[in-house]
Amino acid sequence: MRLPDSLLDDCLCDPGAPLGRDPARDYGLDKQQAQAQLAALKDWLREQQSMLMANRRDAPLLVLQGPDCSGKNGVVRRVLAGLDPLGMSAIGFQAPSPDERRQAFLQRYRERLPAPGTLGVFNRSYYEALVSDVRDGLCAAAELPQRYAAIAEFEQQMATRRIHPLKCYLQLSLAEQKQRLHSRLDHPEKRWKLTLGDLRDHRHFAEYQAQWADVLRRTHRDAAPWYVIPADHRWLRDLIVASLLARDFERLALSWPSGPAPFSHADLDGTS
């Protein structure tokens, strides 16, 4: 049902060249077939999420990073649509507010970690503190070593709480980003998303991607690896993320709780 391990493992970050692969690669897959496969996989994910909620023990956390137009919102809509919203916590992080700037930089992320039995989603994440905060003047470069260490400790703390981050970087080509920005300019239902920052980031695409490559290289660990997802094809991006999420659910080996019910049939019928 999901994509094979060999393909998923091919998306593991290569620390020697984190963004060195072709974001337009398609692994020889077919769009129509991939969309049908995703639809079937989502049915299985819904059952897994129900068992996750029933056990109230583990908390997968899907971490989505990537340049503008890479499809972070699209993954949330297309991969997670149909899951039980009561068992999901999806947070889209923007630049920190004035109040958040006065806190420790990880505080707003700590407060939004998923509870046991909940599927969490971070649309942008604490990794922005290593790139965007410096770019926006919210953090000096001299503070970065301390931040890298704090993030490593943060992810170790997640493990002790049975929170399982799945870190996905959606890799988009410059040409595809330009095309998607043109599409947003042409369609009012998309145009409202645009800011002048999108134009700035597009013009500095190579520079910013180099910064993110360095972050991926330095924060890719066996215990919390990065997956670099080719995102030029939306249909492939969605299927890969769904398959990675499915593999993480397989590793949890969930089943329905086997404990006794709080009452019996006889209690319900009043014949006990």
ABEGO torsion letter per residue (X at the ends): XBBBAAAAAAABBBAABAAABBAABAGGBBAAAAAAAAAAAAAAAAAAAAAAAAAGABBBBBBBBEBBGAGAAAAAAAAABGBBAAABBBBBBBBBBAAAAABBAAAAAAAABBBBGBBBBBBEBAAAAAAAAAAAGABBAAAAAAAAAAAAAAAAAAAAAGBBBBBBBBBBBAAAAAAAAAAAAABAAAAAABBAAAAAAAAAAAAAAAAAAAAAAAABBAABBBBBBBAABAAAAAAAAAAAAAAAAAAAGBBBBABBBABBAAAAAGAX
